Amino acid sequence: MANHKNTKKAIRTNAKKRLLNRYQAVTARNLVKRLRLSHDHAEASDLLKTVISKLDKLAKRNIIHKNKAANNKSKLTRFVNKMAPVAA
């Protein structure tokens, strides 16, 4: 158990930050899942912009590793590009 006043505060602060980081990471994972399950090229390309932005923010804040963000962005971009836009 912490004895110093500042250490007790740090424990509280870290707990709050951990919850926020977990929330943001789960939100990003859910966006990636939604993108993977989409079948419409237009919808997927719109969602891709949101996912890339979210991954960049997570990597900038060191919630996920920058290489993991880059790998996810690359794979998702290839996934969306493989979807053939419907010619009408």
PyMOL Python script that loads the backbone (N, CA, C, O; Angstrom):
from pymol import cmd

cmd.read_pdbstr("""\
ATOM      1  N   MET A   1       0.848  -1.190   0.000  1.00  0.00           N
ATOM      2  CA  MET A   1       0.000   0.000   0.000  1.00  0.00           C
ATOM      3  C   MET A   1       0.882   1.238   0.000  1.00  0.00           C
ATOM      4  O   MET A   1       1.921   1.285   0.658  1.00  0.00           O
ATOM      5  N   ALA A   2       0.443   2.234  -0.750  1.00  0.00           N
ATOM      6  CA  ALA A   2       1.208   3.469  -0.865  1.00  0.00           C
ATOM      7  C   ALA A   2       1.144   4.263   0.438  1.00  0.00           C
ATOM      8  O   ALA A   2       0.110   4.323   1.103  1.00  0.00           O
ATOM      9  N   ASN A   3       2.270   4.864   0.777  1.00  0.00           N
ATOM     10  CA  ASN A   3       2.334   5.656   2.002  1.00  0.00           C
ATOM     11  C   ASN A   3       2.344   7.150   1.722  1.00  0.00           C
ATOM     12  O   ASN A   3       1.849   7.937   2.528  1.00  0.00           O
ATOM     13  N   HIS A   4       2.900   7.543   0.596  1.00  0.00           N
ATOM     14  CA  HIS A   4       3.027   8.964   0.288  1.00  0.00           C
ATOM     15  C   HIS A   4       1.754   9.487  -0.372  1.00  0.00           C
ATOM     16  O   HIS A   4       1.073   8.779  -1.113  1.00  0.00           O
ATOM     17  N   LYS A   5       1.463  10.735  -0.079  1.00  0.00           N
ATOM     18  CA  LYS A   5       0.261  11.372  -0.609  1.00  0.00           C
ATOM     19  C   LYS A   5       0.293  11.404  -2.136  1.00  0.00           C
ATOM     20  O   LYS A   5      -0.716  11.140  -2.789  1.00  0.00           O
ATOM     21  N   ASN A   6       1.464  11.730  -2.701  1.00  0.00           N
ATOM     22  CA  ASN A   6       1.596  11.832  -4.146  1.00  0.00           C
ATOM     23  C   ASN A   6       1.440  10.459  -4.817  1.00  0.00           C
ATOM     24  O   ASN A   6       0.888  10.362  -5.913  1.00  0.00           O
ATOM     25  N   THR A   7       1.919   9.420  -4.168  1.00  0.00           N
ATOM     26  CA  THR A   7       1.794   8.077  -4.727  1.00  0.00           C
ATOM     27  C   THR A   7       0.341   7.632  -4.765  1.00  0.00           C
ATOM     28  O   THR A   7      -0.091   6.986  -5.719  1.00  0.00           O
ATOM     29  N   LYS A   8      -0.412   7.977  -3.729  1.00  0.00           N
ATOM     30  CA  LYS A   8      -1.835   7.641  -3.714  1.00  0.00           C
ATOM     31  C   LYS A   8      -2.569   8.355  -4.855  1.00  0.00           C
ATOM     32  O   LYS A   8      -3.446   7.784  -5.502  1.00  0.00           O
ATOM     33  N   LYS A   9      -2.191   9.607  -5.082  1.00  0.00           N
ATOM     34  CA  LYS A   9      -2.802  10.356  -6.180  1.00  0.00           C
ATOM     35  C   LYS A   9      -2.430   9.734  -7.520  1.00  0.00           C
ATOM     36  O   LYS A   9      -3.268   9.636  -8.416  1.00  0.00           O
ATOM     37  N   ALA A  10      -1.184   9.317  -7.657  1.00  0.00           N
ATOM     38  CA  ALA A  10      -0.729   8.702  -8.907  1.00  0.00           C
ATOM     39  C   ALA A  10      -1.489   7.415  -9.192  1.00  0.00           C
ATOM     40  O   ALA A  10      -1.813   7.125 -10.343  1.00  0.00           O
ATOM     41  N   ILE A  11      -1.771   6.654  -8.163  1.00  0.00           N
ATOM     42  CA  ILE A  11      -2.533   5.415  -8.332  1.00  0.00           C
ATOM     43  C   ILE A  11      -3.934   5.721  -8.847  1.00  0.00           C
ATOM     44  O   ILE A  11      -4.433   5.045  -9.746  1.00  0.00           O
ATOM     45  N   ARG A  12      -4.568   6.747  -8.271  1.00  0.00           N
ATOM     46  CA  ARG A  12      -5.907   7.131  -8.739  1.00  0.00           C
ATOM     47  C   ARG A  12      -5.860   7.610 -10.185  1.00  0.00           C
ATOM     48  O   ARG A  12      -6.697   7.228 -11.004  1.00  0.00           O
ATOM     49  N   THR A  13      -4.869   8.453 -10.491  1.00  0.00           N
ATOM     50  CA  THR A  13      -4.750   9.008 -11.842  1.00  0.00           C
ATOM     51  C   THR A  13      -4.504   7.906 -12.865  1.00  0.00           C
ATOM     52  O   THR A  13      -5.099   7.909 -13.943  1.00  0.00           O
ATOM     53  N   ASN A  14      -3.621   6.958 -12.524  1.00  0.00           N
ATOM     54  CA  ASN A  14      -3.326   5.866 -13.440  1.00  0.00           C
ATOM     55  C   ASN A  14      -4.546   5.001 -13.704  1.00  0.00           C
ATOM     56  O   ASN A  14      -4.739   4.513 -14.818  1.00  0.00           O
ATOM     57  N   ALA A  15      -5.367   4.809 -12.685  1.00  0.00           N
ATOM     58  CA  ALA A  15      -6.580   4.011 -12.861  1.00  0.00           C
ATOM     59  C   ALA A  15      -7.537   4.697 -13.834  1.00  0.00           C
ATOM     60  O   ALA A  15      -8.139   4.043 -14.685  1.00  0.00           O
ATOM     61  N   LYS A  16      -7.675   6.018 -13.706  1.00  0.00           N
ATOM     62  CA  LYS A  16      -8.546   6.758 -14.622  1.00  0.00           C
ATOM     63  C   LYS A  16      -8.018   6.704 -16.052  1.00  0.00           C
ATOM     64  O   LYS A  16      -8.777   6.489 -16.997  1.00  0.00           O
ATOM     65  N   LYS A  17      -6.704   6.903 -16.203  1.00  0.00           N
ATOM     66  CA  LYS A  17      -6.105   6.872 -17.538  1.00  0.00           C
ATOM     67  C   LYS A  17      -6.228   5.491 -18.164  1.00  0.00           C
ATOM     68  O   LYS A  17      -6.469   5.366 -19.364  1.00  0.00           O
ATOM     69  N   ARG A  18      -6.060   4.450 -17.344  1.00  0.00           N
ATOM     70  CA  ARG A  18      -6.157   3.085 -17.852  1.00  0.00           C
ATOM     71  C   ARG A  18      -7.549   2.820 -18.399  1.00  0.00           C
ATOM     72  O   ARG A  18      -7.690   2.221 -19.465  1.00  0.00           O
ATOM     73  N   LEU A  19      -8.585   3.262 -17.682  1.00  0.00           N
ATOM     74  CA  LEU A  19      -9.952   3.072 -18.155  1.00  0.00           C
ATOM     75  C   LEU A  19     -10.181   3.789 -19.480  1.00  0.00           C
ATOM     76  O   LEU A  19     -10.793   3.233 -20.392  1.00  0.00           O
ATOM     77  N   LEU A  20      -9.694   5.017 -19.586  1.00  0.00           N
ATOM     78  CA  LEU A  20      -9.871   5.775 -20.817  1.00  0.00           C
ATOM     79  C   LEU A  20      -9.131   5.116 -21.977  1.00  0.00           C
ATOM     80  O   LEU A  20      -9.663   5.030 -23.084  1.00  0.00           O
ATOM     81  N   ASN A  21      -7.901   4.649 -21.729  1.00  0.00           N
ATOM     82  CA  ASN A  21      -7.133   3.981 -22.778  1.00  0.00           C
ATOM     83  C   ASN A  21      -7.818   2.697 -23.233  1.00  0.00           C
ATOM     84  O   ASN A  21      -7.871   2.413 -24.430  1.00  0.00           O
ATOM     85  N   ARG A  22      -8.344   1.918 -22.284  1.00  0.00           N
ATOM     86  CA  ARG A  22      -9.028   0.678 -22.637  1.00  0.00           C
ATOM     87  C   ARG A  22     -10.270   0.982 -23.469  1.00  0.00           C
ATOM     88  O   ARG A  22     -10.548   0.290 -24.449  1.00  0.00           O
ATOM     89  N   TYR A  23     -11.018   2.014 -23.082  1.00  0.00           N
ATOM     90  CA  TYR A  23     -12.218   2.400 -23.828  1.00  0.00           C
ATOM     91  C   TYR A  23     -11.863   2.757 -25.260  1.00  0.00           C
ATOM     92  O   TYR A  23     -12.532   2.317 -26.196  1.00  0.00           O
ATOM     93  N   GLN A  24     -10.813   3.555 -25.439  1.00  0.00           N
ATOM     94  CA  GLN A  24     -10.427   3.978 -26.780  1.00  0.00           C
ATOM     95  C   GLN A  24      -9.934   2.804 -27.623  1.00  0.00           C
ATOM     96  O   GLN A  24     -10.223   2.734 -28.817  1.00  0.00           O
ATOM     97  N   ALA A  25      -9.192   1.884 -27.008  1.00  0.00           N
ATOM     98  CA  ALA A  25      -8.690   0.723 -27.737  1.00  0.00           C
ATOM     99  C   ALA A  25      -9.835  -0.191 -28.161  1.00  0.00           C
ATOM    100  O   ALA A  25      -9.836  -0.707 -29.279  1.00  0.00           O
ATOM    101  N   VAL A  26     -10.800  -0.391 -27.283  1.00  0.00           N
ATOM    102  CA  VAL A  26     -11.942  -1.243 -27.616  1.00  0.00           C
ATOM    103  C   VAL A  26     -12.779  -0.590 -28.711  1.00  0.00           C
ATOM    104  O   VAL A  26     -13.265  -1.278 -29.609  1.00  0.00           O
ATOM    105  N   THR A  27     -12.952   0.716 -28.649  1.00  0.00           N
ATOM    106  CA  THR A  27     -13.699   1.428 -29.672  1.00  0.00           C
ATOM    107  C   THR A  27     -13.038   1.250 -31.037  1.00  0.00           C
ATOM    108  O   THR A  27     -13.724   1.031 -32.036  1.00  0.00           O
ATOM    109  N   ALA A  28     -11.718   1.341 -31.083  1.00  0.00           N
ATOM    110  CA  ALA A  28     -10.997   1.157 -32.338  1.00  0.00           C
ATOM    111  C   ALA A  28     -11.160  -0.267 -32.844  1.00  0.00           C
ATOM    112  O   ALA A  28     -11.364  -0.482 -34.039  1.00  0.00           O
ATOM    113  N   ARG A  29     -11.071  -1.240 -31.947  1.00  0.00           N
ATOM    114  CA  ARG A  29     -11.246  -2.636 -32.367  1.00  0.00           C
ATOM    115  C   ARG A  29     -12.636  -2.870 -32.937  1.00  0.00           C
ATOM    116  O   ARG A  29     -12.789  -3.591 -33.923  1.00  0.00           O
ATOM    117  N   ASN A  30     -13.649  -2.267 -32.326  1.00  0.00           N
ATOM    118  CA  ASN A  30     -15.010  -2.414 -32.831  1.00  0.00           C
ATOM    119  C   ASN A  30     -15.163  -1.779 -34.207  1.00  0.00           C
ATOM    120  O   ASN A  30     -15.870  -2.316 -35.061  1.00  0.00           O
ATOM    121  N   LEU A  31     -14.509  -0.641 -34.432  1.00  0.00           N
ATOM    122  CA  LEU A  31     -14.552  -0.014 -35.752  1.00  0.00           C
ATOM    123  C   LEU A  31     -13.897  -0.905 -36.800  1.00  0.00           C
ATOM    124  O   LEU A  31     -14.394  -1.021 -37.920  1.00  0.00           O
ATOM    125  N   VAL A  32     -12.784  -1.533 -36.436  1.00  0.00           N
ATOM    126  CA  VAL A  32     -12.098  -2.436 -37.363  1.00  0.00           C
ATOM    127  C   VAL A  32     -13.002  -3.612 -37.697  1.00  0.00           C
ATOM    128  O   VAL A  32     -13.078  -4.028 -38.854  1.00  0.00           O
ATOM    129  N   LYS A  33     -13.685  -4.150 -36.696  1.00  0.00           N
ATOM    130  CA  LYS A  33     -14.601  -5.273 -36.938  1.00  0.00           C
ATOM    131  C   LYS A  33     -15.737  -4.852 -37.862  1.00  0.00           C
ATOM    132  O   LYS A  33     -16.110  -5.598 -38.767  1.00  0.00           O
ATOM    133  N   ARG A  34     -16.292  -3.656 -37.637  1.00  0.00           N
ATOM    134  CA  ARG A  34     -17.369  -3.163 -38.505  1.00  0.00           C
ATOM    135  C   ARG A  34     -16.888  -3.019 -39.934  1.00  0.00           C
ATOM    136  O   ARG A  34     -17.616  -3.330 -40.877  1.00  0.00           O
ATOM    137  N   LEU A  35     -15.656  -2.545 -40.094  1.00  0.00           N
ATOM    138  CA  LEU A  35     -15.098  -2.390 -41.438  1.00  0.00           C
ATOM    139  C   LEU A  35     -14.920  -3.750 -42.097  1.00  0.00           C
ATOM    140  O   LEU A  35     -15.246  -3.914 -43.272  1.00  0.00           O
ATOM    141  N   ARG A  36     -14.408  -4.723 -41.355  1.00  0.00           N
ATOM    142  CA  ARG A  36     -14.189  -6.070 -41.903  1.00  0.00           C
ATOM    143  C   ARG A  36     -15.500  -6.735 -42.325  1.00  0.00           C
ATOM    144  O   ARG A  36     -15.524  -7.507 -43.284  1.00  0.00           O
ATOM    145  N   LEU A  37     -16.588  -6.437 -41.614  1.00  0.00           N
ATOM    146  CA  LEU A  37     -17.875  -7.059 -41.915  1.00  0.00           C
ATOM    147  C   LEU A  37     -18.666  -6.338 -43.000  1.00  0.00           C
ATOM    148  O   LEU A  37     -19.677  -6.858 -43.472  1.00  0.00           O
ATOM    149  N   SER A  38     -18.227  -5.161 -43.398  1.00  0.00           N
ATOM    150  CA  SER A  38     -18.977  -4.412 -44.406  1.00  0.00           C
ATOM    151  C   SER A  38     -18.754  -5.026 -45.784  1.00  0.00           C
ATOM    152  O   SER A  38     -17.686  -5.564 -46.078  1.00  0.00           O
ATOM    153  N   HIS A  39     -19.778  -4.934 -46.616  1.00  0.00           N
ATOM    154  CA  HIS A  39     -19.714  -5.501 -47.960  1.00  0.00           C
ATOM    155  C   HIS A  39     -19.842  -4.435 -49.038  1.00  0.00           C
ATOM    156  O   HIS A  39     -19.600  -4.712 -50.213  1.00  0.00           O
ATOM    157  N   ASP A  40     -20.210  -3.244 -48.662  1.00  0.00           N
ATOM    158  CA  ASP A  40     -20.390  -2.154 -49.614  1.00  0.00           C
ATOM    159  C   ASP A  40     -19.100  -1.340 -49.701  1.00  0.00           C
ATOM    160  O   ASP A  40     -18.567  -0.906 -48.680  1.00  0.00           O
ATOM    161  N   HIS A  41     -18.602  -1.133 -50.917  1.00  0.00           N
ATOM    162  CA  HIS A  41     -17.327  -0.435 -51.102  1.00  0.00           C
ATOM    163  C   HIS A  41     -17.403   1.018 -50.625  1.00  0.00           C
ATOM    164  O   HIS A  41     -16.473   1.508 -49.985  1.00  0.00           O
ATOM    165  N   ALA A  42     -18.492   1.701 -50.930  1.00  0.00           N
ATOM    166  CA  ALA A  42     -18.624   3.109 -50.542  1.00  0.00           C
ATOM    167  C   ALA A  42     -18.654   3.246 -49.019  1.00  0.00           C
ATOM    168  O   ALA A  42     -18.001   4.117 -48.445  1.00  0.00           O
ATOM    169  N   GLU A  43     -19.418   2.376 -48.387  1.00  0.00           N
ATOM    170  CA  GLU A  43     -19.504   2.413 -46.925  1.00  0.00           C
ATOM    171  C   GLU A  43     -18.148   2.085 -46.305  1.00  0.00           C
ATOM    172  O   GLU A  43     -17.726   2.716 -45.336  1.00  0.00           O
ATOM    173  N   ALA A  44     -17.476   1.093 -46.874  1.00  0.00           N
ATOM    174  CA  ALA A  44     -16.183   0.672 -46.334  1.00  0.00           C
ATOM    175  C   ALA A  44     -15.136   1.760 -46.496  1.00  0.00           C
ATOM    176  O   ALA A  44     -14.324   1.972 -45.595  1.00  0.00           O
ATOM    177  N   SER A  45     -15.139   2.450 -47.621  1.00  0.00           N
ATOM    178  CA  SER A  45     -14.139   3.501 -47.828  1.00  0.00           C
ATOM    179  C   SER A  45     -14.379   4.683 -46.900  1.00  0.00           C
ATOM    180  O   SER A  45     -13.426   5.319 -46.450  1.00  0.00           O
ATOM    181  N   ASP A  46     -15.640   4.984 -46.609  1.00  0.00           N
ATOM    182  CA  ASP A  46     -15.932   6.036 -45.636  1.00  0.00           C
ATOM    183  C   ASP A  46     -15.496   5.624 -44.235  1.00  0.00           C
ATOM    184  O   ASP A  46     -14.921   6.420 -43.492  1.00  0.00           O
ATOM    185  N   LEU A  47     -15.773   4.393 -43.890  1.00  0.00           N
ATOM    186  CA  LEU A  47     -15.406   3.887 -42.574  1.00  0.00           C
ATOM    187  C   LEU A  47     -13.894   3.766 -42.430  1.00  0.00           C
ATOM    188  O   LEU A  47     -13.361   3.906 -41.329  1.00  0.00           O
ATOM    189  N   LEU A  48     -13.203   3.507 -43.535  1.00  0.00           N
ATOM    190  CA  LEU A  48     -11.741   3.373 -43.499  1.00  0.00           C
ATOM    191  C   LEU A  48     -11.082   4.660 -43.026  1.00  0.00           C
ATOM    192  O   LEU A  48     -10.114   4.622 -42.267  1.00  0.00           O
ATOM    193  N   LYS A  49     -11.600   5.795 -43.470  1.00  0.00           N
ATOM    194  CA  LYS A  49     -11.040   7.080 -43.037  1.00  0.00           C
ATOM    195  C   LYS A  49     -11.144   7.244 -41.521  1.00  0.00           C
ATOM    196  O   LYS A  49     -10.209   7.711 -40.872  1.00  0.00           O
ATOM    197  N   THR A  50     -12.281   6.858 -40.974  1.00  0.00           N
ATOM    198  CA  THR A  50     -12.486   6.950 -39.529  1.00  0.00           C
ATOM    199  C   THR A  50     -11.548   6.009 -38.786  1.00  0.00           C
ATOM    200  O   THR A  50     -10.962   6.379 -37.768  1.00  0.00           O
ATOM    201  N   VAL A  51     -11.410   4.797 -39.298  1.00  0.00           N
ATOM    202  CA  VAL A  51     -10.565   3.797 -38.642  1.00  0.00           C
ATOM    203  C   VAL A  51      -9.104   4.230 -38.672  1.00  0.00           C
ATOM    204  O   VAL A  51      -8.402   4.107 -37.668  1.00  0.00           O
ATOM    205  N   ILE A  52      -8.644   4.731 -39.806  1.00  0.00           N
ATOM    206  CA  ILE A  52      -7.253   5.174 -39.918  1.00  0.00           C
ATOM    207  C   ILE A  52      -6.983   6.324 -38.949  1.00  0.00           C
ATOM    208  O   ILE A  52      -5.940   6.354 -38.296  1.00  0.00           O
ATOM    209  N   SER A  53      -7.906   7.255 -38.855  1.00  0.00           N
ATOM    210  CA  SER A  53      -7.757   8.370 -37.927  1.00  0.00           C
ATOM    211  C   SER A  53      -7.663   7.870 -36.494  1.00  0.00           C
ATOM    212  O   SER A  53      -6.815   8.329 -35.728  1.00  0.00           O
ATOM    213  N   LYS A  54      -8.532   6.932 -36.128  1.00  0.00           N
ATOM    214  CA  LYS A  54      -8.553   6.393 -34.766  1.00  0.00           C
ATOM    215  C   LYS A  54      -7.246   5.654 -34.457  1.00  0.00           C
ATOM    216  O   LYS A  54      -6.686   5.807 -33.371  1.00  0.00           O
ATOM    217  N   LEU A  55      -6.764   4.853 -35.414  1.00  0.00           N
ATOM    218  CA  LEU A  55      -5.525   4.115 -35.203  1.00  0.00           C
ATOM    219  C   LEU A  55      -4.340   5.060 -35.047  1.00  0.00           C
ATOM    220  O   LEU A  55      -3.460   4.826 -34.218  1.00  0.00           O
ATOM    221  N   ASP A  56      -4.316   6.125 -35.841  1.00  0.00           N
ATOM    222  CA  ASP A  56      -3.228   7.098 -35.726  1.00  0.00           C
ATOM    223  C   ASP A  56      -3.230   7.770 -34.355  1.00  0.00           C
ATOM    224  O   ASP A  56      -2.172   7.983 -33.762  1.00  0.00           O
ATOM    225  N   LYS A  57      -4.414   8.101 -33.855  1.00  0.00           N
ATOM    226  CA  LYS A  57      -4.503   8.732 -32.541  1.00  0.00           C
ATOM    227  C   LYS A  57      -4.034   7.786 -31.442  1.00  0.00           C
ATOM    228  O   LYS A  57      -3.337   8.197 -30.514  1.00  0.00           O
ATOM    229  N   LEU A  58      -4.419   6.514 -31.553  1.00  0.00           N
ATOM    230  CA  LEU A  58      -4.001   5.539 -30.553  1.00  0.00           C
ATOM    231  C   LEU A  58      -2.493   5.345 -30.578  1.00  0.00           C
ATOM    232  O   LEU A  58      -1.865   5.210 -29.528  1.00  0.00           O
ATOM    233  N   ALA A  59      -1.911   5.331 -31.767  1.00  0.00           N
ATOM    234  CA  ALA A  59      -0.463   5.155 -31.876  1.00  0.00           C
ATOM    235  C   ALA A  59       0.267   6.385 -31.345  1.00  0.00           C
ATOM    236  O   ALA A  59       1.317   6.266 -30.713  1.00  0.00           O
ATOM    237  N   LYS A  60      -0.292   7.567 -31.604  1.00  0.00           N
ATOM    238  CA  LYS A  60       0.341   8.793 -31.133  1.00  0.00           C
ATOM    239  C   LYS A  60       0.368   8.854 -29.609  1.00  0.00           C
ATOM    240  O   LYS A  60       1.314   9.372 -29.018  1.00  0.00           O
ATOM    241  N   ARG A  61      -0.673   8.322 -28.983  1.00  0.00           N
ATOM    242  CA  ARG A  61      -0.763   8.345 -27.519  1.00  0.00           C
ATOM    243  C   ARG A  61      -0.149   7.112 -26.863  1.00  0.00           C
ATOM    244  O   ARG A  61      -0.276   6.923 -25.653  1.00  0.00           O
ATOM    245  N   ASN A  62       0.516   6.271 -27.658  1.00  0.00           N
ATOM    246  CA  ASN A  62       1.178   5.050 -27.183  1.00  0.00           C
ATOM    247  C   ASN A  62       0.197   4.067 -26.544  1.00  0.00           C
ATOM    248  O   ASN A  62       0.573   3.324 -25.637  1.00  0.00           O
ATOM    249  N   ILE A  63      -1.038   4.054 -27.000  1.00  0.00           N
ATOM    250  CA  ILE A  63      -1.998   3.065 -26.528  1.00  0.00           C
ATOM    251  C   ILE A  63      -1.766   1.756 -27.283  1.00  0.00           C
ATOM    252  O   ILE A  63      -1.850   0.671 -26.708  1.00  0.00           O
ATOM    253  N   ILE A  64      -1.473   1.876 -28.579  1.00  0.00           N
ATOM    254  CA  ILE A  64      -1.025   0.729 -29.362  1.00  0.00           C
ATOM    255  C   ILE A  64       0.309   1.104 -29.990  1.00  0.00           C
ATOM    256  O   ILE A  64       0.637   2.286 -30.099  1.00  0.00           O
ATOM    257  N   HIS A  65       1.072   0.111 -30.398  1.00  0.00           N
ATOM    258  CA  HIS A  65       2.381   0.359 -30.990  1.00  0.00           C
ATOM    259  C   HIS A  65       2.209   0.939 -32.385  1.00  0.00           C
ATOM    260  O   HIS A  65       1.251   0.605 -33.082  1.00  0.00           O
ATOM    261  N   LYS A  66       3.128   1.804 -32.799  1.00  0.00           N
ATOM    262  CA  LYS A  66       3.003   2.463 -34.101  1.00  0.00           C
ATOM    263  C   LYS A  66       3.074   1.463 -35.244  1.00  0.00           C
ATOM    264  O   LYS A  66       2.438   1.668 -36.279  1.00  0.00           O
ATOM    265  N   ASN A  67       3.837   0.382 -35.079  1.00  0.00           N
ATOM    266  CA  ASN A  67       3.911  -0.623 -36.144  1.00  0.00           C
ATOM    267  C   ASN A  67       2.605  -1.410 -36.250  1.00  0.00           C
ATOM    268  O   ASN A  67       2.200  -1.797 -37.347  1.00  0.00           O
ATOM    269  N   LYS A  68       1.955  -1.644 -35.131  1.00  0.00           N
ATOM    270  CA  LYS A  68       0.663  -2.327 -35.164  1.00  0.00           C
ATOM    271  C   LYS A  68      -0.360  -1.467 -35.888  1.00  0.00           C
ATOM    272  O   LYS A  68      -1.159  -1.974 -36.676  1.00  0.00           O
ATOM    273  N   ALA A  69      -0.336  -0.178 -35.623  1.00  0.00           N
ATOM    274  CA  ALA A  69      -1.244   0.739 -36.310  1.00  0.00           C
ATOM    275  C   ALA A  69      -0.963   0.729 -37.806  1.00  0.00           C
ATOM    276  O   ALA A  69      -1.892   0.700 -38.613  1.00  0.00           O
ATOM    277  N   ALA A  70       0.310   0.753 -38.178  1.00  0.00           N
ATOM    278  CA  ALA A  70       0.679   0.755 -39.598  1.00  0.00           C
ATOM    279  C   ALA A  70       0.253  -0.540 -40.277  1.00  0.00           C
ATOM    280  O   ALA A  70      -0.256  -0.518 -41.397  1.00  0.00           O
ATOM    281  N   ASN A  71       0.461  -1.674 -39.597  1.00  0.00           N
ATOM    282  CA  ASN A  71       0.054  -2.960 -40.172  1.00  0.00           C
ATOM    283  C   ASN A  71      -1.459  -3.022 -40.359  1.00  0.00           C
ATOM    284  O   ASN A  71      -1.937  -3.466 -41.403  1.00  0.00           O
ATOM    285  N   ASN A  72      -2.208  -2.581 -39.360  1.00  0.00           N
ATOM    286  CA  ASN A  72      -3.665  -2.597 -39.466  1.00  0.00           C
ATOM    287  C   ASN A  72      -4.146  -1.695 -40.592  1.00  0.00           C
ATOM    288  O   ASN A  72      -5.030  -2.078 -41.359  1.00  0.00           O
ATOM    289  N   LYS A  73      -3.573  -0.501 -40.697  1.00  0.00           N
ATOM    290  CA  LYS A  73      -3.973   0.430 -41.748  1.00  0.00           C
ATOM    291  C   LYS A  73      -3.698  -0.163 -43.126  1.00  0.00           C
ATOM    292  O   LYS A  73      -4.516  -0.046 -44.038  1.00  0.00           O
ATOM    293  N   SER A  74      -2.534  -0.800 -43.266  1.00  0.00           N
ATOM    294  CA  SER A  74      -2.160  -1.392 -44.547  1.00  0.00           C
ATOM    295  C   SER A  74      -3.118  -2.517 -44.929  1.00  0.00           C
ATOM    296  O   SER A  74      -3.607  -2.563 -46.058  1.00  0.00           O
ATOM    297  N   LYS A  75      -3.383  -3.415 -43.995  1.00  0.00           N
ATOM    298  CA  LYS A  75      -4.261  -4.550 -44.286  1.00  0.00           C
ATOM    299  C   LYS A  75      -5.681  -4.103 -44.586  1.00  0.00           C
ATOM    300  O   LYS A  75      -6.326  -4.636 -45.489  1.00  0.00           O
ATOM    301  N   LEU A  76      -6.170  -3.123 -43.827  1.00  0.00           N
ATOM    302  CA  LEU A  76      -7.534  -2.653 -44.049  1.00  0.00           C
ATOM    303  C   LEU A  76      -7.661  -1.907 -45.370  1.00  0.00           C
ATOM    304  O   LEU A  76      -8.685  -2.002 -46.047  1.00  0.00           O
ATOM    305  N   THR A  77      -6.619  -1.163 -45.736  1.00  0.00           N
ATOM    306  CA  THR A  77      -6.647  -0.456 -47.017  1.00  0.00           C
ATOM    307  C   THR A  77      -6.671  -1.451 -48.175  1.00  0.00           C
ATOM    308  O   THR A  77      -7.411  -1.269 -49.142  1.00  0.00           O
ATOM    309  N   ARG A  78      -5.857  -2.507 -48.072  1.00  0.00           N
ATOM    310  CA  ARG A  78      -5.871  -3.548 -49.106  1.00  0.00           C
ATOM    311  C   ARG A  78      -7.228  -4.231 -49.164  1.00  0.00           C
ATOM    312  O   ARG A  78      -7.722  -4.551 -50.245  1.00  0.00           O
ATOM    313  N   PHE A  79      -7.835  -4.456 -47.997  1.00  0.00           N
ATOM    314  CA  PHE A  79      -9.155  -5.087 -47.943  1.00  0.00           C
ATOM    315  C   PHE A  79     -10.191  -4.242 -48.673  1.00  0.00           C
ATOM    316  O   PHE A  79     -10.993  -4.768 -49.446  1.00  0.00           O
ATOM    317  N   VAL A  80     -10.175  -2.934 -48.430  1.00  0.00           N
ATOM    318  CA  VAL A  80     -11.150  -2.044 -49.065  1.00  0.00           C
ATOM    319  C   VAL A  80     -10.865  -1.931 -50.564  1.00  0.00           C
ATOM    320  O   VAL A  80     -11.795  -1.884 -51.369  1.00  0.00           O
ATOM    321  N   ASN A  81      -9.599  -1.888 -50.936  1.00  0.00           N
ATOM    322  CA  ASN A  81      -9.259  -1.761 -52.358  1.00  0.00           C
ATOM    323  C   ASN A  81      -9.630  -3.016 -53.145  1.00  0.00           C
ATOM    324  O   ASN A  81      -9.913  -2.927 -54.340  1.00  0.00           O
ATOM    325  N   LYS A  82      -9.636  -4.176 -52.502  1.00  0.00           N
ATOM    326  CA  LYS A  82     -10.007  -5.401 -53.185  1.00  0.00           C
ATOM    327  C   LYS A  82     -11.500  -5.458 -53.475  1.00  0.00           C
ATOM    328  O   LYS A  82     -11.935  -6.145 -54.399  1.00  0.00           O
ATOM    329  N   MET A  83     -12.284  -4.731 -52.678  1.00  0.00           N
ATOM    330  CA  MET A  83     -13.720  -4.678 -52.951  1.00  0.00           C
ATOM    331  C   MET A  83     -13.917  -3.933 -54.264  1.00  0.00           C
ATOM    332  O   MET A  83     -13.481  -2.792 -54.413  1.00  0.00           O
ATOM    333  N   ALA A  84     -14.556  -4.569 -55.184  1.00  0.00           N
ATOM    334  CA  ALA A  84     -14.791  -3.922 -56.469  1.00  0.00           C
ATOM    335  C   ALA A  84     -15.963  -2.967 -56.333  1.00  0.00           C
ATOM    336  O   ALA A  84     -17.048  -3.378 -55.921  1.00  0.00           O
ATOM    337  N   PRO A  85     -15.762  -1.682 -56.677  1.00  0.00           N
ATOM    338  CA  PRO A  85     -16.919  -0.783 -56.644  1.00  0.00           C
ATOM    339  C   PRO A  85     -17.939  -1.221 -57.679  1.00  0.00           C
ATOM    340  O   PRO A  85     -17.581  -1.584 -58.800  1.00  0.00           O
ATOM    341  N   VAL A  86     -19.186  -1.186 -57.311  1.00  0.00           N
ATOM    342  CA  VAL A  86     -20.251  -1.643 -58.187  1.00  0.00           C
ATOM    343  C   VAL A  86     -20.439  -0.632 -59.307  1.00  0.00           C
ATOM    344  O   VAL A  86     -20.727   0.539 -59.059  1.00  0.00           O
ATOM    345  N   ALA A  87     -20.275  -1.096 -60.539  1.00  0.00           N
ATOM    346  CA  ALA A  87     -20.461  -0.221 -61.714  1.00  0.00           C
ATOM    347  C   ALA A  87     -21.921  -0.242 -62.107  1.00  0.00           C
ATOM    348  O   ALA A  87     -22.471  -1.295 -62.431  1.00  0.00           O
ATOM    349  N   ALA A  88     -22.556   0.933 -62.076  1.00  0.00           N
ATOM    350  CA  ALA A  88     -23.973   0.980 -62.424  1.00  0.00           C
ATOM    351  C   ALA A  88     -24.208   1.936 -63.547  1.00  0.00           C
ATOM    352  O   ALA A  88     -25.347   2.111 -63.981  1.00  0.00           O
TER     353      ALA A  88
END
""", "prot")
cmd.dss("prot")
cmd.show_as("cartoon", "prot")
cmd.util.cbc("prot")
cmd.orient("prot")
